[in-house]
């Protein structure tokens, strides 16, 4: 049931759609593209965006802290995904804190401002950073993933304050870089000790409540052959003949596909809100010359798995051992498996957590039929849930155009997200 006080805030948000859109457009205009590994930040847009957000929060009475993450000083542990060599200078983290009047539950609002590259500009109908409005849609890189969500949470706080409502619980707002690459922005917040009774990340979720996400481990497999002239008849390999590494790599790829098939029906790989584990070969390189047997093939892969998985690396190692044992050449010349140092744990919150119920009820009161859902990959929630032990949910607009050309957010969904956040904040904090 919506109270008269809550209805007043919701009506202000409805009437203030222009302010919400303006906020999202401004955020989209900052070209905060996460740079590839090994490349430094080349733009002031990251810092300028955070200064803009700081100005908004300052007017709302928040105490602001801004810092650059030093990746090599972050605590590393299994599943953390820390890349110690990554240069994050110039991509600041911002945390704003505003104390409540007392007696309420505390809340973190978290959003990532980094975006993936726009890709081929000719595939866009509008400037990716122009924030163009057309047919009730706001276009731009990050419109749904997730500058629209950041605008919604900032504007929700503004409209709560404009209504004269004083919250009892403490509020923490975090705007962070690096979600699209390493999640080290939010991990830095966690390692600085920022905690709360719950957290919300307004990621695009199709207006559903996200409570579970898979983790990921990545690596490469080197498959060996023996070079030889491809136009000459070769003796058997045991007599010194050439061996085609590509042919052997085909067996390895088939073994990885078989592993995915096994996991699809394996009881301990089933999850109520997530698909079973998968392992996908994503890059393959091999061979040097058209008339030479290839002597090495390298296969890059990603393995995505449900929360609670104990040792994904051993499962992959055992499958590779099995395929090598089935082939005489590979038995004597086994493939070499290398895992990236950086991998990420999955995360989930219990569907009975109070913040889950409050978020679901808020969306239902807005006429949305929310369902609990999982996400096939990870978000910054992994660190809030696992490292800081903060129950974290996500809800926000449609995800269907995330990372695509002509990314957009429906303005109606932007308003609904703002209203859903406002209701949840008021009910959670008191």
C-alpha positions as CSV (number, residue, x, y, z in Angstrom):
1,X,0.0,0.0,0.0
2,X,1.3,3.4,-1.0
3,X,1.0,6.1,1.7
4,X,-0.1,9.6,1.0
5,X,3.5,10.8,1.7
6,X,4.9,8.2,-0.7
7,X,2.3,9.2,-3.3
8,X,3.4,12.8,-3.1
9,X,7.0,11.8,-3.9
10,X,5.9,9.5,-6.8
11,X,3.9,12.4,-8.2
12,X,6.8,14.8,-8.0
13,X,8.9,12.3,-9.8
14,X,6.3,11.9,-12.6
15,X,6.1,15.7,-12.9
16,X,9.9,16.0,-12.8
17,X,10.6,13.7,-15.7
18,X,12.5,16.5,-17.4
19,X,15.0,16.7,-14.5
20,X,15.6,12.9,-14.6
21,X,16.2,12.9,-18.4
22,X,18.5,16.0,-18.1
23,X,20.5,14.2,-15.5
24,X,20.9,11.1,-17.6
25,X,21.8,13.1,-20.7
26,X,24.5,15.0,-18.8
27,X,26.0,11.7,-17.6
28,X,25.9,10.2,-21.1
29,X,27.7,13.2,-22.5
30,X,30.9,12.2,-20.5
31,X,32.9,9.8,-22.6
32,X,33.9,7.5,-19.8
33,X,34.9,4.5,-21.9
34,X,36.9,2.0,-19.9
35,X,40.4,1.8,-21.5
36,X,41.9,-1.6,-22.5
37,X,44.5,-3.2,-20.3
38,X,47.8,-1.5,-20.7
39,X,46.4,1.8,-21.9
40,X,46.2,4.9,-19.6
41,X,43.2,7.1,-19.2
42,X,43.4,9.7,-22.0
43,X,40.4,11.9,-21.0
44,X,39.3,14.2,-18.2
45,X,35.7,13.0,-18.7
46,X,36.0,10.5,-15.8
47,X,37.0,13.1,-13.3
48,X,34.6,15.7,-14.8
49,X,31.7,13.2,-14.4
50,X,32.6,12.6,-10.7
51,X,32.9,16.3,-10.1
52,X,29.4,16.7,-11.6
53,X,28.0,13.9,-9.4
54,X,29.8,15.5,-6.4
55,X,28.0,18.8,-7.0
56,X,24.6,17.0,-7.0
57,X,25.3,15.1,-3.8
58,X,26.8,18.2,-2.1
59,X,23.5,20.0,-2.6
60,X,21.7,17.1,-1.0
61,X,23.9,17.3,2.1
62,X,26.3,14.4,1.4
63,X,29.8,14.4,2.7
64,X,32.0,13.5,-0.3
65,X,35.2,11.4,-0.6
66,X,36.9,10.9,-4.0
67,X,40.0,8.9,-4.7
68,X,41.9,7.1,-7.4
69,X,42.3,3.3,-7.0
70,X,45.8,1.9,-6.7
71,X,45.2,-1.6,-8.1
72,X,48.5,-3.0,-6.8
73,X,47.5,-2.1,-3.3
74,X,44.1,-3.8,-3.3
75,X,43.8,-7.0,-1.3
76,X,44.0,-10.0,-3.6
77,X,42.2,-13.3,-2.8
78,X,40.6,-16.2,-4.8
79,X,37.7,-14.8,-6.9
80,X,38.6,-11.1,-6.4
81,X,39.5,-10.4,-10.0
82,X,42.1,-7.9,-9.0
83,X,44.5,-6.8,-11.8
84,X,47.5,-5.4,-9.9
85,X,49.1,-4.0,-13.1
86,X,46.1,-2.1,-14.3
87,X,46.4,1.7,-14.3
88,X,43.3,3.3,-12.7
89,X,44.7,6.8,-12.3
90,X,42.3,9.3,-13.6
91,X,39.2,7.0,-13.1
92,X,38.2,8.2,-9.6
93,X,35.8,6.5,-7.2
94,X,33.3,8.7,-5.4
95,X,31.5,8.0,-2.1
96,X,29.0,10.3,-0.6
97,X,27.6,9.7,2.9
98,X,24.6,11.3,4.6
99,X,23.6,10.4,8.1
100,X,20.0,9.7,9.0
101,X,18.1,11.0,12.0
102,X,18.6,7.7,13.7
103,X,16.8,4.4,14.2
104,X,16.6,3.4,10.6
105,X,18.4,0.8,8.5
106,X,21.4,1.9,6.4
107,X,21.6,1.6,2.6
108,X,24.2,1.8,-0.1
109,X,23.3,3.0,-3.6
110,X,26.0,1.9,-6.1
111,X,26.4,2.6,-9.8
112,X,29.2,2.2,-12.3
113,X,29.8,5.1,-14.7
114,X,32.2,3.3,-17.0
115,X,30.9,2.2,-20.4
116,X,32.0,-0.1,-23.1
117,X,33.3,1.4,-26.4
118,X,30.6,2.6,-28.8
119,X,32.0,0.4,-31.6
120,X,31.5,1.3,-35.3
121,X,30.0,4.8,-35.2
122,X,28.3,4.3,-38.6
123,X,26.1,1.7,-36.9
124,X,24.6,4.4,-34.7
125,X,21.7,6.6,-35.7
126,X,22.8,9.3,-33.3
127,X,26.0,10.5,-31.6
128,X,26.7,7.8,-28.9
129,X,27.4,10.6,-26.4
130,X,24.7,13.0,-27.6
131,X,21.8,11.8,-25.4
132,X,19.3,12.2,-28.2
133,X,15.6,11.7,-27.4
134,X,13.5,10.1,-30.1
135,X,10.1,8.2,-29.7
136,X,10.3,8.4,-25.9
137,X,13.7,6.8,-25.9
138,X,17.0,8.3,-24.7
139,X,19.8,7.1,-26.8
140,X,23.5,6.9,-26.0
141,X,26.3,4.7,-24.8
142,X,25.5,3.9,-21.1
143,X,21.8,5.0,-21.5
144,X,20.7,1.7,-19.9
145,X,24.0,0.3,-18.7
146,X,24.1,2.1,-16.4
147,X,24.1,5.9,-16.5
148,X,20.3,5.8,-16.6
149,X,20.4,3.9,-13.3
150,X,22.8,6.4,-11.8
151,X,20.5,9.3,-12.8
152,X,17.5,7.5,-11.3
153,X,19.2,7.0,-7.9
154,X,20.5,10.6,-7.8
155,X,17.1,12.0,-8.7
156,X,15.2,9.7,-6.3
157,X,17.2,11.1,-3.5
158,X,16.5,14.7,-4.7
159,X,12.8,14.2,-4.9
160,X,12.7,12.6,-1.5
161,X,14.4,15.6,-0.1
162,X,12.2,18.0,-2.0
163,X,9.2,16.4,-0.4
164,X,10.7,17.3,3.0
165,X,11.2,13.7,4.1
166,X,14.0,13.1,6.5
167,X,15.2,9.5,6.5
168,X,16.1,7.7,9.7
169,X,18.8,5.4,8.2
170,X,22.2,6.4,6.9
171,X,22.7,6.6,3.1
172,X,25.9,5.9,1.1
173,X,26.1,6.7,-2.6
174,X,28.9,5.1,-4.6
175,X,29.7,5.9,-8.3
176,X,32.6,3.8,-9.5
177,X,34.6,2.9,-12.6
178,X,35.8,-0.5,-13.8
179,X,32.6,-2.6,-13.6
180,X,32.9,-3.4,-17.3
181,X,36.5,-4.7,-16.8
182,X,37.5,-5.7,-13.3
183,X,35.0,-4.5,-10.6
184,X,38.0,-3.0,-8.7
185,X,36.1,0.3,-8.2
186,X,33.5,-1.2,-5.9
187,X,36.1,-3.6,-4.4
188,X,38.1,-0.5,-3.4
189,X,34.9,0.9,-1.6
190,X,34.5,-2.4,0.2
191,X,38.1,-2.6,1.3
192,X,37.9,0.9,2.7
193,X,35.2,-0.4,5.0
194,X,32.0,1.1,3.6
195,X,29.1,-1.1,4.7
196,X,25.4,-0.9,5.2
197,X,22.4,-3.1,6.1
198,X,21.7,-3.5,2.4
199,X,22.5,-2.2,-1.0
200,X,20.8,-1.5,-4.4
201,X,22.5,-1.3,-7.8
202,X,20.2,0.0,-10.4
203,X,21.6,-2.1,-13.2
204,X,19.3,-2.8,-16.2
205,X,17.3,-5.9,-15.2
206,X,14.0,-5.5,-17.3
207,X,12.4,-4.1,-14.1
208,X,13.0,-7.5,-12.3
209,X,14.8,-8.0,-9.0
210,X,18.3,-9.5,-9.5
211,X,19.5,-11.6,-6.7
212,X,22.0,-14.1,-8.2
213,X,24.9,-14.0,-10.7
214,X,27.4,-16.3,-12.1
215,X,31.2,-16.1,-11.6
216,X,33.9,-16.6,-14.3
217,X,37.3,-18.1,-14.7
218,X,39.4,-17.6,-17.8
219,X,42.5,-19.1,-19.3
220,X,44.2,-20.7,-22.3
221,X,45.1,-24.1,-23.5
222,X,48.2,-24.7,-25.6
223,X,48.0,-27.8,-27.8
224,X,51.2,-29.1,-29.3
225,X,52.0,-30.8,-32.6
226,X,55.2,-31.3,-34.6
227,X,56.2,-29.2,-37.6
228,X,56.8,-30.8,-41.0
229,X,56.3,-30.2,-44.7
230,X,52.6,-30.3,-45.4
231,X,53.1,-31.4,-49.0
232,X,55.2,-34.4,-48.2
233,X,54.0,-37.8,-47.0
234,X,54.9,-38.1,-43.3
235,X,55.8,-41.2,-41.3
236,X,53.9,-42.0,-38.2
237,X,54.6,-39.6,-35.4
238,X,56.2,-42.3,-33.3
239,X,58.8,-42.5,-36.1
240,X,59.4,-38.8,-36.2
241,X,56.6,-37.7,-38.5
242,X,54.8,-34.4,-38.3
243,X,51.7,-33.9,-36.1
244,X,49.0,-31.4,-36.9
245,X,48.3,-29.4,-33.7
246,X,45.0,-28.1,-35.3
247,X,43.7,-31.7,-35.5
248,X,44.6,-32.2,-31.9
249,X,43.0,-28.9,-30.9
250,X,39.8,-30.0,-32.5
251,X,39.7,-32.9,-29.9
252,X,40.3,-30.4,-27.1
253,X,37.5,-28.1,-28.2
254,X,35.1,-31.1,-28.5
255,X,36.1,-32.1,-24.9
256,X,35.2,-28.6,-23.7
257,X,31.8,-28.8,-25.5
258,X,31.3,-32.2,-23.8
259,X,32.1,-30.7,-20.5
260,X,29.4,-28.0,-21.0
261,X,26.9,-30.8,-22.0
262,X,27.8,-32.7,-18.7
263,X,27.2,-29.6,-16.6
264,X,23.9,-29.0,-18.3
265,X,22.3,-32.0,-16.6
266,X,24.6,-32.4,-13.6
267,X,22.5,-32.0,-10.4
268,X,25.0,-29.8,-8.5
269,X,25.1,-27.4,-11.5
270,X,21.4,-26.5,-11.4
271,X,20.3,-23.2,-9.9
272,X,16.8,-21.8,-9.5
273,X,17.6,-18.5,-11.1
274,X,20.7,-19.2,-13.3
275,X,21.6,-21.4,-16.2
276,X,24.1,-24.3,-15.5
277,X,27.8,-23.8,-15.9
278,X,29.4,-23.4,-19.3
279,X,32.9,-23.4,-20.8
280,X,33.3,-21.6,-24.1
281,X,36.4,-21.5,-26.4
282,X,36.5,-17.8,-27.5
283,X,39.8,-17.3,-29.4
284,X,41.9,-19.8,-31.3
285,X,45.4,-19.2,-32.8
286,X,47.7,-21.6,-34.6
287,X,49.8,-22.3,-37.6
288,X,52.4,-20.2,-39.4
289,X,52.7,-21.3,-43.0
290,X,50.3,-22.8,-45.5
291,X,52.6,-25.7,-46.3
292,X,53.8,-26.5,-42.8
293,X,52.1,-28.7,-40.2
294,X,51.1,-26.4,-37.3
295,X,53.2,-27.2,-34.2
296,X,51.1,-25.2,-31.7
297,X,47.6,-24.0,-31.3
298,X,46.4,-21.7,-28.5
299,X,42.8,-21.8,-27.3
300,X,41.4,-19.0,-25.1
301,X,38.3,-19.9,-23.1
302,X,35.9,-18.6,-20.5
303,X,34.1,-20.8,-18.0
304,X,31.0,-19.3,-16.3
305,X,29.6,-20.9,-13.2
306,X,26.9,-20.7,-10.5
307,X,27.6,-19.3,-7.0
308,X,28.9,-21.9,-4.5
309,X,31.1,-23.6,-7.1
310,X,34.1,-24.9,-5.1
311,X,36.9,-25.6,-7.6
312,X,36.1,-24.9,-11.3
313,X,39.8,-25.1,-12.2
314,X,40.1,-28.7,-11.1
315,X,37.0,-29.7,-13.1
316,X,38.6,-28.2,-16.3
317,X,42.0,-29.8,-15.5
318,X,40.4,-33.2,-15.1
319,X,38.6,-33.0,-18.4
320,X,41.8,-32.0,-20.2
321,X,43.6,-34.9,-18.6
322,X,40.9,-37.3,-19.9
323,X,41.1,-36.1,-23.5
324,X,44.9,-36.3,-23.4
325,X,44.7,-39.9,-22.1
326,X,42.5,-40.8,-25.1
327,X,45.0,-39.8,-27.7
328,X,48.5,-41.4,-27.9
329,X,50.3,-38.3,-29.1
330,X,48.7,-36.0,-26.4
331,X,49.3,-38.7,-23.8
332,X,53.0,-38.1,-24.4
333,X,52.7,-34.4,-25.3
334,X,49.9,-33.2,-23.0
335,X,48.2,-29.9,-23.6
336,X,49.3,-27.1,-21.3
337,X,46.5,-25.4,-19.3
338,X,47.0,-21.9,-17.9
339,X,44.5,-20.0,-15.9
340,X,44.4,-16.2,-15.7
341,X,45.4,-15.0,-12.2
342,X,42.2,-12.9,-12.2
343,X,38.9,-14.7,-11.8
344,X,35.6,-13.8,-10.2
345,X,33.4,-15.5,-7.8
346,X,29.6,-15.7,-8.3
347,X,27.2,-14.3,-5.7
348,X,23.6,-14.5,-4.6
349,X,21.4,-13.3,-1.8
350,X,18.7,-15.3,-0.1
351,X,15.2,-14.6,-1.6
352,X,14.0,-14.1,2.0
353,X,16.3,-11.2,2.7
354,X,14.3,-8.2,3.9
355,X,15.8,-5.9,1.1
356,X,14.5,-8.4,-1.5
357,X,11.0,-8.2,-0.1
358,X,11.0,-4.4,0.2
359,X,12.3,-4.0,-3.4
360,X,9.7,-6.5,-4.8
361,X,6.9,-4.8,-2.9
362,X,7.9,-1.4,-4.1
363,X,7.9,-2.5,-7.8
364,X,4.6,-4.3,-7.3
365,X,3.0,-1.1,-5.9
366,X,4.0,0.7,-9.1
367,X,2.0,-1.8,-11.1
368,X,5.0,-3.8,-12.2
369,X,4.9,-7.6,-11.8
370,X,8.4,-8.2,-10.5
371,X,10.0,-11.6,-10.6
372,X,13.3,-12.7,-8.9
373,X,16.0,-13.4,-11.5
374,X,19.6,-14.2,-12.0
375,X,22.2,-12.8,-14.4
376,X,24.4,-14.9,-16.6
377,X,27.5,-12.9,-15.8
378,X,28.6,-10.8,-12.8
379,X,28.1,-7.2,-11.6
380,X,29.7,-5.1,-8.8
381,X,27.3,-6.8,-6.4
382,X,29.8,-9.7,-6.1
383,X,32.0,-7.7,-3.8
384,X,29.2,-6.1,-1.8
385,X,27.7,-9.6,-1.2
386,X,30.9,-11.7,-0.8
387,X,33.5,-9.3,0.6
388,X,31.4,-6.8,2.6
389,X,28.5,-9.3,3.5
390,X,25.9,-6.7,2.4
391,X,22.7,-8.1,1.0
392,X,22.5,-6.5,-2.5
393,X,19.7,-6.4,-5.1
394,X,19.5,-4.8,-8.5
395,X,16.6,-3.5,-10.5
396,X,16.4,-1.1,-13.4
397,X,15.3,-0.7,-17.0
398,X,15.5,-3.0,-20.0
399,X,18.9,-4.6,-20.7
400,X,18.2,-5.6,-24.3
401,X,20.3,-2.8,-26.0
402,X,23.2,-2.9,-23.5
403,X,26.6,-3.0,-25.3
404,X,24.9,-2.6,-28.6
405,X,24.8,0.2,-31.2
406,X,21.9,2.5,-30.6
407,X,21.7,1.7,-26.9
408,X,18.8,3.4,-25.3
409,X,16.6,3.6,-22.2
410,X,12.8,4.0,-22.3
411,X,12.0,7.3,-20.6
412,X,9.0,5.6,-19.0
413,X,11.3,2.9,-17.5
414,X,13.7,5.6,-16.3
415,X,10.8,7.2,-14.4
416,X,9.7,3.8,-13.0
417,X,13.2,3.0,-11.9
418,X,13.4,6.4,-10.1
419,X,10.1,5.8,-8.4
420,X,11.0,2.2,-7.5
421,X,14.2,3.4,-5.9
422,X,12.5,6.2,-4.1
423,X,9.9,3.9,-2.6
424,X,12.5,1.3,-1.6
425,X,14.8,4.0,0.0
426,X,12.0,5.5,2.0
427,X,10.7,2.1,3.2
428,X,14.1,0.7,4.0
429,X,15.6,3.7,5.7
430,X,12.4,4.7,7.4
